[in-house]
Structures are given as structure tokens and as C-alpha cells.
Amino acid sequence: MAQKVFDSPAMRETIRRLIRSRMAYRGFEYRDLARELAALGVEQSESNLRSKVNNGSLGAQLFVYILLALGQSSLELSQVEEILEEIRSTDEGG
């Protein structure tokens, strides 16, 4: 039976790593991300963002707004695949 990729622990971890790496690159803390999101008209508290990002459980709209707030002009799916494969190989003991 096929695993539900859209709701897998590996994909949640992939999303978390992707956002956290972009935040680190920009030198952002969650308060900075909340401020940038507010400038885009998206109200999210610092603690709410931390929880959603750390759980990797955020909707597609918020994910896109976060990328915009972080100044991400594009997203290479190969980067997402790389992270996902790394997590899967680690989970499998490889």
C-alpha cells in the first residue's frame, strides 16, 4: 500500500528543514518572520509560527506566504527531493 506522502512524518520534517534553513540564511527569528508576514497581510504570532514550522504542519497558503516573507523568489523541487531523500535514508538506517 502506498504511503500518504502529503501527510508523512518525512515530508513534515522536510518542510521544517526547508523553512528553518531559509530563516537561518536570512538571519531571521520567528519574530522577524511574523513581522514580514504581517507586512503581507498575514497575521501569525511568533509562537504560532514556531509551532507550525516545527511540526511541519502548515497549509499551502501559509507555506507560500512564508517563502514570500523570506524573499524566496523560486523553489527548486529538486531541493525538496534532496531533503526528503536524506530524511528517508536516515530513517531507514542508511
mmCIF file as gemmi writes it, N, C-alpha and C atoms, coordinates in Angstrom:
data_model
loop_
_atom_site.group_PDB
_atom_site.id
_atom_site.type_symbol
_atom_site.label_atom_id
_atom_site.label_alt_id
_atom_site.label_comp_id
_atom_site.label_asym_id
_atom_site.label_entity_id
_atom_site.label_seq_id
_atom_site.pdbx_PDB_ins_code
_atom_site.Cartn_x
_atom_site.Cartn_y
_atom_site.Cartn_z
_atom_site.occupancy
_atom_site.B_iso_or_equiv
_atom_site.pdbx_formal_charge
_atom_site.auth_seq_id
_atom_site.auth_asym_id
_atom_site.pdbx_PDB_model_num
ATOM 1 N N . MET Axp A 1 ? 0.85 -1.185 0 1 0 ? 1 A 1
ATOM 2 C CA . MET Axp A 1 ? 0 0 0 1 0 ? 1 A 1
ATOM 3 C C . MET Axp A 1 ? 0.897 1.25 0 1 0 ? 1 A 1
ATOM 4 N N . ALA Axp A 2 ? 0.556 2.225 -0.802 1 0 ? 2 A 1
ATOM 5 C CA . ALA Axp A 2 ? 1.349 3.456 -0.922 1 0 ? 2 A 1
ATOM 6 C C . ALA Axp A 2 ? 1.214 4.312 0.329 1 0 ? 2 A 1
ATOM 7 N N . GLN Axp A 3 ? 2.332 4.88 0.739 1 0 ? 3 A 1
ATOM 8 C CA . GLN Axp A 3 ? 2.339 5.783 1.888 1 0 ? 3 A 1
ATOM 9 C C . GLN Axp A 3 ? 1.758 7.129 1.473 1 0 ? 3 A 1
ATOM 10 N N . LYS Axp A 4 ? 1.033 7.76 2.365 1 0 ? 4 A 1
ATOM 11 C CA . LYS Axp A 4 ? 0.493 9.089 2.101 1 0 ? 4 A 1
ATOM 12 C C . LYS Axp A 4 ? 1.626 10.102 2.21 1 0 ? 4 A 1
ATOM 13 N N . VAL Axp A 5 ? 2.195 10.489 1.088 1 0 ? 5 A 1
ATOM 14 C CA . VAL Axp A 5 ? 3.326 11.404 1.08 1 0 ? 5 A 1
ATOM 15 C C . VAL Axp A 5 ? 2.91 12.78 1.573 1 0 ? 5 A 1
ATOM 16 N N . PHE Axp A 6 ? 1.683 13.196 1.275 1 0 ? 6 A 1
ATOM 17 C CA . PHE Axp A 6 ? 1.234 14.532 1.656 1 0 ? 6 A 1
ATOM 18 C C . PHE Axp A 6 ? 1.08 14.705 3.158 1 0 ? 6 A 1
ATOM 19 N N . ASP Axp A 7 ? 1.076 13.634 3.913 1 0 ? 7 A 1
ATOM 20 C CA . ASP Axp A 7 ? 0.935 13.734 5.363 1 0 ? 7 A 1
ATOM 21 C C . ASP Axp A 7 ? 1.901 12.796 6.076 1 0 ? 7 A 1
ATOM 22 N N . SER Axp A 8 ? 3.101 12.684 5.562 1 0 ? 8 A 1
ATOM 23 C CA . SER Axp A 8 ? 4.065 11.778 6.164 1 0 ? 8 A 1
ATOM 24 C C . SER Axp A 8 ? 4.985 12.529 7.116 1 0 ? 8 A 1
ATOM 25 N N . PRO Axp A 9 ? 5.487 11.847 8.138 1 0 ? 9 A 1
ATOM 26 C CA . PRO Axp A 9 ? 6.46 12.479 9.026 1 0 ? 9 A 1
ATOM 27 C C . PRO Axp A 9 ? 7.687 12.974 8.265 1 0 ? 9 A 1
ATOM 28 N N . ALA Axp A 10 ? 8.11 12.244 7.244 1 0 ? 10 A 1
ATOM 29 C CA . ALA Axp A 10 ? 9.283 12.662 6.465 1 0 ? 10 A 1
ATOM 30 C C . ALA Axp A 10 ? 9.016 13.971 5.736 1 0 ? 10 A 1
ATOM 31 N N . MET Axp A 11 ? 7.816 14.135 5.182 1 0 ? 11 A 1
ATOM 32 C CA . MET Axp A 11 ? 7.504 15.38 4.476 1 0 ? 11 A 1
ATOM 33 C C . MET Axp A 11 ? 7.371 16.536 5.462 1 0 ? 11 A 1
ATOM 34 N N . ARG Axp A 12 ? 6.795 16.298 6.632 1 0 ? 12 A 1
ATOM 35 C CA . ARG Axp A 12 ? 6.708 17.359 7.652 1 0 ? 12 A 1
ATOM 36 C C . ARG Axp A 12 ? 8.112 17.819 8.054 1 0 ? 12 A 1
ATOM 37 N N . GLU Axp A 13 ? 9.033 16.871 8.219 1 0 ? 13 A 1
ATOM 38 C CA . GLU Axp A 13 ? 10.417 17.209 8.566 1 0 ? 13 A 1
ATOM 39 C C . GLU Axp A 13 ? 11.092 17.951 7.416 1 0 ? 13 A 1
ATOM 40 N N . THR Axp A 14 ? 10.784 17.566 6.196 1 0 ? 14 A 1
ATOM 41 C CA . THR Axp A 14 ? 11.334 18.245 5.022 1 0 ? 14 A 1
ATOM 42 C C . THR Axp A 14 ? 10.908 19.712 5.012 1 0 ? 14 A 1
ATOM 43 N N . ILE Axp A 15 ? 9.627 19.967 5.237 1 0 ? 15 A 1
ATOM 44 C CA . ILE Axp A 15 ? 9.104 21.337 5.262 1 0 ? 15 A 1
ATOM 45 C C . ILE Axp A 15 ? 9.774 22.126 6.384 1 0 ? 15 A 1
ATOM 46 N N . ARG Axp A 16 ? 9.906 21.51 7.558 1 0 ? 16 A 1
ATOM 47 C CA . ARG Axp A 16 ? 10.554 22.177 8.692 1 0 ? 16 A 1
ATOM 48 C C . ARG Axp A 16 ? 11.985 22.564 8.335 1 0 ? 16 A 1
ATOM 49 N N . ARG Axp A 17 ? 12.735 21.635 7.791 1 0 ? 17 A 1
ATOM 50 C CA . ARG Axp A 17 ? 14.139 21.909 7.437 1 0 ? 17 A 1
ATOM 51 C C . ARG Axp A 17 ? 14.25 22.982 6.36 1 0 ? 17 A 1
ATOM 52 N N . LEU Axp A 18 ? 13.372 22.92 5.388 1 0 ? 18 A 1
ATOM 53 C CA . LEU Axp A 18 ? 13.398 23.885 4.297 1 0 ? 18 A 1
ATOM 54 C C . LEU Axp A 18 ? 13.178 25.303 4.83 1 0 ? 18 A 1
ATOM 55 N N . ILE Axp A 19 ? 12.153 25.483 5.641 1 0 ? 19 A 1
ATOM 56 C CA . ILE Axp A 19 ? 11.857 26.812 6.176 1 0 ? 19 A 1
ATOM 57 C C . ILE Axp A 19 ? 12.945 27.273 7.13 1 0 ? 19 A 1
ATOM 58 N N . ARG Axp A 20 ? 13.374 26.385 8.031 1 0 ? 20 A 1
ATOM 59 C CA . ARG Axp A 20 ? 14.408 26.769 9.001 1 0 ? 20 A 1
ATOM 60 C C . ARG Axp A 20 ? 15.717 27.13 8.295 1 0 ? 20 A 1
ATOM 61 N N . SER Axp A 21 ? 16.067 26.429 7.227 1 0 ? 21 A 1
ATOM 62 C CA . SER Axp A 21 ? 17.303 26.768 6.523 1 0 ? 21 A 1
ATOM 63 C C . SER Axp A 21 ? 17.186 28.132 5.863 1 0 ? 21 A 1
ATOM 64 N N . ARG Axp A 22 ? 16.022 28.445 5.307 1 0 ? 22 A 1
ATOM 65 C CA . ARG Axp A 22 ? 15.814 29.761 4.695 1 0 ? 22 A 1
ATOM 66 C C . ARG Axp A 22 ? 15.835 30.857 5.76 1 0 ? 22 A 1
ATOM 67 N N . MET Axp A 23 ? 15.275 30.564 6.915 1 0 ? 23 A 1
ATOM 68 C CA . MET Axp A 23 ? 15.297 31.54 8.01 1 0 ? 23 A 1
ATOM 69 C C . MET Axp A 23 ? 16.734 31.785 8.456 1 0 ? 23 A 1
ATOM 70 N N . ALA Axp A 24 ? 17.509 30.728 8.6 1 0 ? 24 A 1
ATOM 71 C CA . ALA Axp A 24 ? 18.904 30.867 9.029 1 0 ? 24 A 1
ATOM 72 C C . ALA Axp A 24 ? 19.698 31.661 8.001 1 0 ? 24 A 1
ATOM 73 N N . TYR Axp A 25 ? 19.477 31.385 6.739 1 0 ? 25 A 1
ATOM 74 C CA . TYR Axp A 25 ? 20.185 32.092 5.674 1 0 ? 25 A 1
ATOM 75 C C . TYR Axp A 25 ? 19.914 33.594 5.728 1 0 ? 25 A 1
ATOM 76 N N . ARG Axp A 26 ? 18.669 33.953 6.03 1 0 ? 26 A 1
ATOM 77 C CA . ARG Axp A 26 ? 18.292 35.365 6.111 1 0 ? 26 A 1
ATOM 78 C C . ARG Axp A 26 ? 18.582 35.964 7.486 1 0 ? 26 A 1
ATOM 79 N N . GLY Axp A 27 ? 18.968 35.131 8.453 1 0 ? 27 A 1
ATOM 80 C CA . GLY Axp A 27 ? 19.207 35.616 9.804 1 0 ? 27 A 1
ATOM 81 C C . GLY Axp A 27 ? 17.912 35.941 10.531 1 0 ? 27 A 1
ATOM 82 N N . PHE Axp A 28 ? 16.841 35.259 10.159 1 0 ? 28 A 1
ATOM 83 C CA . PHE Axp A 28 ? 15.511 35.511 10.715 1 0 ? 28 A 1
ATOM 84 C C . PHE Axp A 28 ? 15.255 34.687 11.968 1 0 ? 28 A 1
ATOM 85 N N . GLU Axp A 29 ? 14.608 35.308 12.907 1 0 ? 29 A 1
ATOM 86 C CA . GLU Axp A 29 ? 13.998 34.627 14.044 1 0 ? 29 A 1
ATOM 87 C C . GLU Axp A 29 ? 12.496 34.602 13.748 1 0 ? 29 A 1
ATOM 88 N N . TYR Axp A 30 ? 11.733 33.906 14.568 1 0 ? 30 A 1
ATOM 89 C CA . TYR Axp A 30 ? 10.292 33.833 14.331 1 0 ? 30 A 1
ATOM 90 C C . TYR Axp A 30 ? 9.624 35.202 14.425 1 0 ? 30 A 1
ATOM 91 N N . ARG Axp A 31 ? 10.135 36.09 15.267 1 0 ? 31 A 1
ATOM 92 C CA . ARG Axp A 31 ? 9.537 37.429 15.349 1 0 ? 31 A 1
ATOM 93 C C . ARG Axp A 31 ? 9.728 38.191 14.037 1 0 ? 31 A 1
ATOM 94 N N . ASP Axp A 32 ? 10.882 37.984 13.385 1 0 ? 32 A 1
ATOM 95 C CA . ASP Axp A 32 ? 11.132 38.615 12.093 1 0 ? 32 A 1
ATOM 96 C C . ASP Axp A 32 ? 10.185 38.058 11.029 1 0 ? 32 A 1
ATOM 97 N N . LEU Axp A 33 ? 9.997 36.753 11.062 1 0 ? 33 A 1
ATOM 98 C CA . LEU Axp A 33 ? 9.096 36.116 10.11 1 0 ? 33 A 1
ATOM 99 C C . LEU Axp A 33 ? 7.666 36.611 10.323 1 0 ? 33 A 1
ATOM 100 N N . ALA Axp A 34 ? 7.237 36.708 11.579 1 0 ? 34 A 1
ATOM 101 C CA . ALA Axp A 34 ? 5.888 37.216 11.878 1 0 ? 34 A 1
ATOM 102 C C . ALA Axp A 34 ? 5.728 38.644 11.375 1 0 ? 34 A 1
ATOM 103 N N . ARG Axp A 35 ? 6.737 39.462 11.541 1 0 ? 35 A 1
ATOM 104 C CA . ARG Axp A 35 ? 6.685 40.853 11.086 1 0 ? 35 A 1
ATOM 105 C C . ARG Axp A 35 ? 6.571 40.925 9.562 1 0 ? 35 A 1
ATOM 106 N N . GLU Axp A 36 ? 7.374 40.126 8.869 1 0 ? 36 A 1
ATOM 107 C CA . GLU Axp A 36 ? 7.332 40.118 7.403 1 0 ? 36 A 1
ATOM 108 C C . GLU Axp A 36 ? 6.004 39.577 6.882 1 0 ? 36 A 1
ATOM 109 N N . LEU Axp A 37 ? 5.47 38.571 7.556 1 0 ? 37 A 1
ATOM 110 C CA . LEU Axp A 37 ? 4.158 38.056 7.166 1 0 ? 37 A 1
ATOM 111 C C . LEU Axp A 37 ? 3.076 39.113 7.376 1 0 ? 37 A 1
ATOM 112 N N . ALA Axp A 38 ? 3.149 39.838 8.479 1 0 ? 38 A 1
ATOM 113 C CA . ALA Axp A 38 ? 2.172 40.895 8.754 1 0 ? 38 A 1
ATOM 114 C C . ALA Axp A 38 ? 2.204 41.96 7.659 1 0 ? 38 A 1
ATOM 115 N N . ALA Axp A 39 ? 3.402 42.251 7.154 1 0 ? 39 A 1
ATOM 116 C CA . ALA Axp A 39 ? 3.53 43.223 6.064 1 0 ? 39 A 1
ATOM 117 C C . ALA Axp A 39 ? 2.833 42.727 4.795 1 0 ? 39 A 1
ATOM 118 N N . LEU Axp A 40 ? 2.692 41.409 4.681 1 0 ? 40 A 1
ATOM 119 C CA . LEU Axp A 40 ? 1.981 40.815 3.544 1 0 ? 40 A 1
ATOM 120 C C . LEU Axp A 40 ? 0.492 40.62 3.836 1 0 ? 40 A 1
ATOM 121 N N . GLY Axp A 41 ? 0.064 41.035 5.043 1 0 ? 41 A 1
ATOM 122 C CA . GLY Axp A 41 ? -1.342 40.907 5.418 1 0 ? 41 A 1
ATOM 123 C C . GLY Axp A 41 ? -1.702 39.594 6.082 1 0 ? 41 A 1
ATOM 124 N N . VAL Axp A 42 ? -0.69 38.842 6.517 1 0 ? 42 A 1
ATOM 125 C CA . VAL Axp A 42 ? -0.909 37.541 7.158 1 0 ? 42 A 1
ATOM 126 C C . VAL Axp A 42 ? -0.532 37.668 8.628 1 0 ? 42 A 1
ATOM 127 N N . GLU Axp A 43 ? -1.519 37.585 9.496 1 0 ? 43 A 1
ATOM 128 C CA . GLU Axp A 43 ? -1.27 37.714 10.931 1 0 ? 43 A 1
ATOM 129 C C . GLU Axp A 43 ? -1.016 36.339 11.545 1 0 ? 43 A 1
ATOM 130 N N . GLN Axp A 44 ? 0.191 36.145 12.027 1 0 ? 44 A 1
ATOM 131 C CA . GLN Axp A 44 ? 0.586 34.92 12.725 1 0 ? 44 A 1
ATOM 132 C C . GLN Axp A 44 ? 1.478 35.329 13.889 1 0 ? 44 A 1
ATOM 133 N N . SER Axp A 45 ? 1.19 34.825 15.058 1 0 ? 45 A 1
ATOM 134 C CA . SER Axp A 45 ? 2.042 35.15 16.201 1 0 ? 45 A 1
ATOM 135 C C . SER Axp A 45 ? 3.353 34.376 16.09 1 0 ? 45 A 1
ATOM 136 N N . GLU Axp A 46 ? 4.347 34.886 16.774 1 0 ? 46 A 1
ATOM 137 C CA . GLU Axp A 46 ? 5.655 34.233 16.804 1 0 ? 46 A 1
ATOM 138 C C . GLU Axp A 46 ? 5.526 32.796 17.302 1 0 ? 46 A 1
ATOM 139 N N . SER Axp A 47 ? 4.782 32.59 18.384 1 0 ? 47 A 1
ATOM 140 C CA . SER Axp A 47 ? 4.648 31.238 18.948 1 0 ? 47 A 1
ATOM 141 C C . SER Axp A 47 ? 3.846 30.323 18.03 1 0 ? 47 A 1
ATOM 142 N N . ASN Axp A 48 ? 2.839 30.861 17.354 1 0 ? 48 A 1
ATOM 143 C CA . ASN Axp A 48 ? 2.057 30.055 16.421 1 0 ? 48 A 1
ATOM 144 C C . ASN Axp A 48 ? 2.924 29.614 15.243 1 0 ? 48 A 1
ATOM 145 N N . LEU Axp A 49 ? 3.722 30.525 14.722 1 0 ? 49 A 1
ATOM 146 C CA . LEU Axp A 49 ? 4.633 30.181 13.626 1 0 ? 49 A 1
ATOM 147 C C . LEU Axp A 49 ? 5.633 29.113 14.058 1 0 ? 49 A 1
ATOM 148 N N . ARG Axp A 50 ? 6.206 29.301 15.237 1 0 ? 50 A 1
ATOM 149 C CA . ARG Axp A 50 ? 7.185 28.334 15.746 1 0 ? 50 A 1
ATOM 150 C C . ARG Axp A 50 ? 6.564 26.945 15.8 1 0 ? 50 A 1
ATOM 151 N N . SER Axp A 51 ? 5.362 26.864 16.319 1 0 ? 51 A 1
ATOM 152 C CA . SER Axp A 51 ? 4.674 25.579 16.444 1 0 ? 51 A 1
ATOM 153 C C . SER Axp A 51 ? 4.394 24.966 15.076 1 0 ? 51 A 1
ATOM 154 N N . LYS Axp A 52 ? 3.856 25.762 14.168 1 0 ? 52 A 1
ATOM 155 C CA . LYS Axp A 52 ? 3.526 25.235 12.835 1 0 ? 52 A 1
ATOM 156 C C . LYS Axp A 52 ? 4.769 24.81 12.065 1 0 ? 52 A 1
ATOM 157 N N . VAL Axp A 53 ? 5.806 25.617 12.116 1 0 ? 53 A 1
ATOM 158 C CA . VAL Axp A 53 ? 7.036 25.271 11.394 1 0 ? 53 A 1
ATOM 159 C C . VAL Axp A 53 ? 7.691 24.045 12.021 1 0 ? 53 A 1
ATOM 160 N N . ASN Axp A 54 ? 7.813 24.02 13.338 1 0 ? 54 A 1
ATOM 161 C CA . ASN Axp A 54 ? 8.468 22.887 13.988 1 0 ? 54 A 1
ATOM 162 C C . ASN Axp A 54 ? 7.715 21.584 13.783 1 0 ? 54 A 1
ATOM 163 N N . ASN Axp A 55 ? 6.38 21.676 13.658 1 0 ? 55 A 1
ATOM 164 C CA . ASN Axp A 55 ? 5.584 20.483 13.381 1 0 ? 55 A 1
ATOM 165 C C . ASN Axp A 55 ? 5.555 20.157 11.894 1 0 ? 55 A 1
ATOM 166 N N . GLY Axp A 56 ? 5.956 21.129 11.077 1 0 ? 56 A 1
ATOM 167 C CA . GLY Axp A 56 ? 5.895 20.935 9.634 1 0 ? 56 A 1
ATOM 168 C C . GLY Axp A 56 ? 4.474 20.821 9.136 1 0 ? 56 A 1
ATOM 169 N N . SER Axp A 57 ? 3.548 21.352 9.929 1 0 ? 57 A 1
ATOM 170 C CA . SER Axp A 57 ? 2.124 21.219 9.599 1 0 ? 57 A 1
ATOM 171 C C . SER Axp A 57 ? 1.513 22.585 9.331 1 0 ? 57 A 1
ATOM 172 N N . LEU Axp A 58 ? 1.678 23.045 8.105 1 0 ? 58 A 1
ATOM 173 C CA . LEU Axp A 58 ? 1.068 24.301 7.73 1 0 ? 58 A 1
ATOM 174 C C . LEU Axp A 58 ? 0.437 24.136 6.367 1 0 ? 58 A 1
ATOM 175 N N . GLY Axp A 59 ? -0.586 24.907 6.13 1 0 ? 59 A 1
ATOM 176 C CA . GLY Axp A 59 ? -1.276 24.813 4.853 1 0 ? 59 A 1
ATOM 177 C C . GLY Axp A 59 ? -0.435 25.371 3.72 1 0 ? 59 A 1
ATOM 178 N N . ALA Axp A 60 ? -0.857 25.059 2.516 1 0 ? 60 A 1
ATOM 179 C CA . ALA Axp A 60 ? -0.138 25.508 1.329 1 0 ? 60 A 1
ATOM 180 C C . ALA Axp A 60 ? -0.079 27.028 1.246 1 0 ? 60 A 1
ATOM 181 N N . GLN Axp A 61 ? -1.17 27.706 1.589 1 0 ? 61 A 1
ATOM 182 C CA . GLN Axp A 61 ? -1.168 29.161 1.506 1 0 ? 61 A 1
ATOM 183 C C . GLN Axp A 61 ? -0.145 29.767 2.458 1 0 ? 61 A 1
ATOM 184 N N . LEU Axp A 62 ? -0.112 29.291 3.701 1 0 ? 62 A 1
ATOM 185 C CA . LEU Axp A 62 ? 0.852 29.819 4.655 1 0 ? 62 A 1
ATOM 186 C C . LEU Axp A 62 ? 2.273 29.485 4.211 1 0 ? 62 A 1
ATOM 187 N N . PHE Axp A 63 ? 2.498 28.303 3.679 1 0 ? 63 A 1
ATOM 188 C CA . PHE Axp A 63 ? 3.817 27.922 3.184 1 0 ? 63 A 1
ATOM 189 C C . PHE Axp A 63 ? 4.291 28.896 2.105 1 0 ? 63 A 1
ATOM 190 N N . VAL Axp A 64 ? 3.429 29.22 1.175 1 0 ? 64 A 1
ATOM 191 C CA . VAL Axp A 64 ? 3.792 30.151 0.106 1 0 ? 64 A 1
ATOM 192 C C . VAL Axp A 64 ? 4.048 31.541 0.674 1 0 ? 64 A 1
ATOM 193 N N . TYR Axp A 65 ? 3.203 31.994 1.595 1 0 ? 65 A 1
ATOM 194 C CA . TYR Axp A 65 ? 3.428 33.301 2.215 1 0 ? 65 A 1
ATOM 195 C C . TYR Axp A 65 ? 4.743 33.339 2.982 1 0 ? 65 A 1
ATOM 196 N N . ILE Axp A 66 ? 5.081 32.254 3.651 1 0 ? 66 A 1
ATOM 197 C CA . ILE Axp A 66 ? 6.361 32.202 4.371 1 0 ? 66 A 1
ATOM 198 C C . ILE Axp A 66 ? 7.517 32.328 3.389 1 0 ? 66 A 1
ATOM 199 N N . LEU Axp A 67 ? 7.446 31.613 2.283 1 0 ? 67 A 1
ATOM 200 C CA . LEU Axp A 67 ? 8.504 31.729 1.278 1 0 ? 67 A 1
ATOM 201 C C . LEU Axp A 67 ? 8.607 33.161 0.76 1 0 ? 67 A 1
ATOM 202 N N . LEU Axp A 68 ? 7.471 33.8 0.516 1 0 ? 68 A 1
ATOM 203 C CA . LEU Axp A 68 ? 7.479 35.201 0.084 1 0 ? 68 A 1
ATOM 204 C C . LEU Axp A 68 ? 8.087 36.102 1.15 1 0 ? 68 A 1
ATOM 205 N N . ALA Axp A 69 ? 7.711 35.886 2.406 1 0 ? 69 A 1
ATOM 206 C CA . ALA Axp A 69 ? 8.219 36.695 3.513 1 0 ? 69 A 1
ATOM 207 C C . ALA Axp A 69 ? 9.728 36.532 3.669 1 0 ? 69 A 1
ATOM 208 N N . LEU Axp A 70 ? 10.233 35.374 3.298 1 0 ? 70 A 1
ATOM 209 C CA . LEU Axp A 70 ? 11.667 35.109 3.386 1 0 ? 70 A 1
ATOM 210 C C . LEU Axp A 70 ? 12.418 35.559 2.136 1 0 ? 70 A 1
ATOM 211 N N . GLY Axp A 71 ? 11.696 36.154 1.2 1 0 ? 71 A 1
ATOM 212 C CA . GLY Axp A 71 ? 12.334 36.659 -0.005 1 0 ? 71 A 1
ATOM 213 C C . GLY Axp A 71 ? 12.72 35.572 -0.991 1 0 ? 71 A 1
ATOM 214 N N . GLN Axp A 72 ? 12.072 34.428 -0.884 1 0 ? 72 A 1
ATOM 215 C CA . GLN Axp A 72 ? 12.36 33.301 -1.768 1 0 ? 72 A 1
ATOM 216 C C . GLN Axp A 72 ? 11.63 33.515 -3.09 1 0 ? 72 A 1
ATOM 217 N N . SER Axp A 73 ? 12.375 33.746 -4.154 1 0 ? 73 A 1
ATOM 218 C CA . SER Axp A 73 ? 11.74 34.03 -5.447 1 0 ? 73 A 1
ATOM 219 C C . SER Axp A 73 ? 11.44 32.778 -6.252 1 0 ? 73 A 1
ATOM 220 N N . SER Axp A 74 ? 12.046 31.665 -5.869 1 0 ? 74 A 1
ATOM 221 C CA . SER Axp A 74 ? 11.765 30.403 -6.55 1 0 ? 74 A 1
ATOM 222 C C . SER Axp A 74 ? 12.023 29.25 -5.587 1 0 ? 74 A 1
ATOM 223 N N . LEU Axp A 75 ? 11.506 28.108 -5.958 1 0 ? 75 A 1
ATOM 224 C CA . LEU Axp A 75 ? 11.717 26.904 -5.155 1 0 ? 75 A 1
ATOM 225 C C . LEU Axp A 75 ? 11.993 25.758 -6.113 1 0 ? 75 A 1
ATOM 226 N N . GLU Axp A 76 ? 13.181 25.227 -6.033 1 0 ? 76 A 1
ATOM 227 C CA . GLU Axp A 76 ? 13.542 24.084 -6.855 1 0 ? 76 A 1
ATOM 228 C C . GLU Axp A 76 ? 13.054 22.822 -6.153 1 0 ? 76 A 1
ATOM 229 N N . LEU Axp A 77 ? 12.185 22.089 -6.823 1 0 ? 77 A 1
ATOM 230 C CA . LEU Axp A 77 ? 11.677 20.867 -6.22 1 0 ? 77 A 1
ATOM 231 C C . LEU Axp A 77 ? 12.777 19.843 -6 1 0 ? 77 A 1
ATOM 232 N N . SER Axp A 78 ? 13.86 19.971 -6.733 1 0 ? 78 A 1
ATOM 233 C CA . SER Axp A 78 ? 14.988 19.06 -6.513 1 0 ? 78 A 1
ATOM 234 C C . SER Axp A 78 ? 15.563 19.253 -5.105 1 0 ? 78 A 1
ATOM 235 N N . GLN Axp A 79 ? 15.489 20.487 -4.578 1 0 ? 79 A 1
ATOM 236 C CA . GLN Axp A 79 ? 15.946 20.739 -3.202 1 0 ? 79 A 1
ATOM 237 C C . GLN Axp A 79 ? 15.046 20.012 -2.209 1 0 ? 79 A 1
ATOM 238 N N . VAL Axp A 80 ? 13.749 20.053 -2.454 1 0 ? 80 A 1
ATOM 239 C CA . VAL Axp A 80 ? 12.797 19.361 -1.593 1 0 ? 80 A 1
ATOM 240 C C . VAL Axp A 80 ? 13.046 17.856 -1.665 1 0 ? 80 A 1
ATOM 241 N N . GLU Axp A 81 ? 13.244 17.334 -2.859 1 0 ? 81 A 1
ATOM 242 C CA . GLU Axp A 81 ? 13.513 15.903 -3.036 1 0 ? 81 A 1
ATOM 243 C C . GLU Axp A 81 ? 14.788 15.486 -2.323 1 0 ? 81 A 1
ATOM 244 N N . GLU Axp A 82 ? 15.825 16.33 -2.389 1 0 ? 82 A 1
ATOM 245 C CA . GLU Axp A 82 ? 17.094 16.032 -1.717 1 0 ? 82 A 1
ATOM 246 C C . GLU Axp A 82 ? 16.91 15.89 -0.216 1 0 ? 82 A 1
ATOM 247 N N . ILE Axp A 83 ? 16.221 16.849 0.379 1 0 ? 83 A 1
ATOM 248 C CA . ILE Axp A 83 ? 15.975 16.811 1.826 1 0 ? 83 A 1
ATOM 249 C C . ILE Axp A 83 ? 15.156 15.581 2.179 1 0 ? 83 A 1
ATOM 250 N N . LEU Axp A 84 ? 14.095 15.337 1.416 1 0 ? 84 A 1
ATOM 251 C CA . LEU Axp A 84 ? 13.216 14.198 1.673 1 0 ? 84 A 1
ATOM 252 C C . LEU Axp A 84 ? 13.978 12.878 1.58 1 0 ? 84 A 1
ATOM 253 N N . GLU Axp A 85 ? 14.812 12.733 0.57 1 0 ? 85 A 1
ATOM 254 C CA . GLU Axp A 85 ? 15.597 11.506 0.427 1 0 ? 85 A 1
ATOM 255 C C . GLU Axp A 85 ? 16.592 11.336 1.575 1 0 ? 85 A 1
ATOM 256 N N . GLU Axp A 86 ? 17.201 12.432 2.014 1 0 ? 86 A 1
ATOM 257 C CA . GLU Axp A 86 ? 18.13 12.376 3.141 1 0 ? 86 A 1
ATOM 258 C C . GLU Axp A 86 ? 17.406 11.884 4.393 1 0 ? 86 A 1
ATOM 259 N N . ILE Axp A 87 ? 16.228 12.415 4.636 1 0 ? 87 A 1
ATOM 260 C CA . ILE Axp A 87 ? 15.44 12.001 5.807 1 0 ? 87 A 1
ATOM 261 C C . ILE Axp A 87 ? 15.047 10.541 5.7 1 0 ? 87 A 1
ATOM 262 N N . ARG Axp A 88 ? 14.589 10.139 4.541 1 0 ? 88 A 1
ATOM 263 C CA . ARG Axp A 88 ? 14.18 8.745 4.348 1 0 ? 88 A 1
ATOM 264 C C . ARG Axp A 88 ? 15.357 7.793 4.536 1 0 ? 88 A 1
ATOM 265 N N . SER Axp A 89 ? 16.517 8.158 4.017 1 0 ? 89 A 1
ATOM 266 C CA . SER Axp A 89 ? 17.676 7.26 4.164 1 0 ? 89 A 1
ATOM 267 C C . SER Axp A 89 ? 18.136 7.193 5.611 1 0 ? 89 A 1
ATOM 268 N N . THR Axp A 90 ? 18.008 8.301 6.331 1 0 ? 90 A 1
ATOM 269 C CA . THR Axp A 90 ? 18.355 8.31 7.752 1 0 ? 90 A 1
ATOM 270 C C . THR Axp A 90 ? 17.385 7.457 8.544 1 0 ? 90 A 1
ATOM 271 N N . ASP Axp A 91 ? 16.084 7.555 8.208 1 0 ? 91 A 1
ATOM 272 C CA . ASP Axp A 91 ? 15.059 6.765 8.872 1 0 ? 91 A 1
ATOM 273 C C . ASP Axp A 91 ? 15.241 5.272 8.629 1 0 ? 91 A 1
ATOM 274 N N . GLU Axp A 92 ? 15.774 4.931 7.452 1 0 ? 92 A 1
ATOM 275 C CA . GLU Axp A 92 ? 15.976 3.531 7.096 1 0 ? 92 A 1
ATOM 276 C C . GLU Axp A 92 ? 17.315 2.999 7.599 1 0 ? 92 A 1
ATOM 277 N N . GLY Axp A 93 ? 18.076 3.869 8.258 1 0 ? 93 A 1
ATOM 278 C CA . GLY Axp A 93 ? 19.369 3.451 8.788 1 0 ? 93 A 1
ATOM 279 C C . GLY Axp A 93 ? 20.485 3.498 7.776 1 0 ? 93 A 1
ATOM 280 N N . GLY Axp A 94 ? 20.244 4.218 6.664 1 0 ? 94 A 1
ATOM 281 C CA . GLY Axp A 94 ? 21.25 4.276 5.599 1 0 ? 94 A 1
ATOM 282 C C . GLY Axp A 94 ? 22.015 5.502 5.688 1 0 ? 94 A 1
